[in-house]
Amino acid sequence: MAQLTERAQTIPADLADARKGGLNLKFVIGGIALVLIVAALMVQATMTTGAYYMTVDEINQAGASLVGERVRVSGSVVDGSEDWTPQEVTLRFKIAGEDGAQLPIVFYGPRPDNFQRAASAIVEGQLLPDGSFQAESLLLKCPSRYEEEPEEIFVQAQQ
């Protein structure tokens, strides 16, 4: 037993102090790199999945400068503007802005079941030279029977 105690006491004092006092430089650099990578991924995800959309009024103000550009537009669905052609799987309708301006929408894909109840729509696609909007995705906001907030229905266009 005496030999074990002597060995434990023979550890150099400067070695024990060096182990306790300093942070390992590798761990500090690795931690900083990890934080930077996570921050960069969060910024990139926010930029690509942001929910910004233009209004019908903004589309009308921008005019021909947006032709061919991929944009997201929001507006109120105009009552009675729906034109569904099941043979072509084509839905045509109009959305209106706050100032009353209307934007014709063409969507090639299945007609959502609750389209007639839709209060507003967010469409993503491109503005065509003739002034209509070809939608690739359609998000409907419909009033729910049981809640005050509208429910959302998302539909993708056929490729």
PEUR-V927513 format. One record per run of one state. SS is the DSSP state (H for helix, E for strand, L for the rest). FROM is the first residue (numbers start at 0). TO is the last residue. If there is no record, write none. Layout:
# PEUR-V927513
SS,FROM,TO + SS,FROM,TO
This chain:
# PEUR-V927513
L,0,0 + H,1,8 + L,9,11 + H,12,20 + L,21,23 + H,24,47 + L,48,52 + E,53,54 + H,55,65 + E,66,66 + L,67,68 + E,69,76 + L,77,81 + E,82,84 + L,85,88 + E,89,95 + L,96,100 + E,101,107 + L,108,113 + H,114,116 + E,117,126 + L,127,131 + E,132,142 + L,143,148 + E,149,155 + L,156,158
